[in-house]
Amino acid sequence: MELMNQKLQNAACSLDRHGYCCINAAIPHTAVRELVGLLVPLAKRELRPPLRIDLRHISSPSTSPIYQLNRPSEINPHIKASAAFQEIRNMLEMMHLSCHFVSDALILKDGPHAPATPWHQDVAYDTGPSDPRGGLTVWVPLDAADRVTGGLRYLVDSHRDGLVRHLTAEATKVRYIADDTMPSSTVHETTSRPGDLCIHWRTTVHGSAEVRGSHSRLAWSLGFELRP
Ligand SMILES: O=C(O)CCC(=O)C(=O)O
C-alpha cells in the first residue's frame, strides 16, 4: 500500500510537470485477467472489420490498418463493473484528480506492420468547452507495447501550449498534427505491459509506434472530464 501511494504521488508529479505518467503494475493480475476476459472477446467479435481506420495515407506505408471500437463499456456493461475500472477510478482519486468517466475505445493494431498512430492531442476530438488542461486519458495496454509492438509515445511538456493545429484525414476523420506544425520537444517512447497504465492530459501531444512484426496490440483508452 505504501509503495503504491509513493508510485501514485510520483505519477501525479510527472503528469503535472511533463503532461503524462506511466504507472507500472498498477492493476492487480486478477483484475487484468478479468478485463482481458471482457475486452478480448468483444474485440474479436466487433473489431474486424467494421471500424477500420486506414491510416496508410498519412503514415508510413504499411500493410495493416488500425481498428477502433468506440464505447465498448456501453456494449458490455460488465466492463464498468470490473475491478480494473474501479481500480482506475480509485487511483485517479488518490492522485487528487477529481474527474468523471466520459467514454472509452478499444484500439487494435494488427500486425504485420500496422502503422504508427500519428501525433495528436485528444482534445482535438473533443467538442464543447473544457478545462484548459483538456481532461484526462487513461490508456490501458492489454498486450505488451513498446517501440516494436506499438508502444505509446509522448512529446514531453507538450500539455502546456494549448491546442496545436490539426489536419483531418478526409476518409476516416482521424486528426493529426502535420510535421511542419509539430511542436519541438523531446519524445519519450514508453514500454508497457498488461497491468500498467499510461495517463495523459487530453492536451498532451502523443501517438504510438508502428507494429514492426506480426504482433497484434490491443489497448483500452478511457476519457475522463475534470470536475470544475
Ligand atoms: O493506442 C494507440 O495507438 C493510440 C491511443 C491514443 O492515442 C489514445 O488513447 O489517446
The ligand as an SDF file (V2000), in Angstrom:
LIG
                    3D

 10  9  0  0  0  0  0  0  0  0999 V2000
   -3.3960    3.0750  -28.9210 O   0  0  0  0  0  0  0  0  0  0  0  0
   -2.9890    3.8910  -29.7260 C   0  0  0  0  0  0  0  0  0  0  0  0
   -2.3250    3.5990  -30.7040 O   0  0  0  0  0  0  0  0  0  0  0  0
   -3.2880    5.3690  -29.5640 C   0  0  0  0  0  0  0  0  0  0  0  0
   -4.0730    5.6710  -28.3500 C   0  0  0  0  0  0  0  0  0  0  0  0
   -4.3880    7.1100  -28.1740 C   0  0  0  0  0  0  0  0  0  0  0  0
   -3.9840    7.9530  -28.9140 O   0  0  0  0  0  0  0  0  0  0  0  0
   -5.2340    7.4730  -27.0260 C   0  0  0  0  0  0  0  0  0  0  0  0
   -5.7520    6.5900  -26.3330 O   0  0  0  0  0  0  0  0  0  0  0  0
   -5.4100    8.6820  -26.8030 O   0  0  0  0  0  0  0  0  0  0  0  0
  1  2  2  0
  2  3  1  0
  2  4  1  0
  4  5  1  0
  5  6  1  0
  6  7  2  0
  6  8  1  0
  8  9  2  0
  8 10  1  0
M  END
$$$$
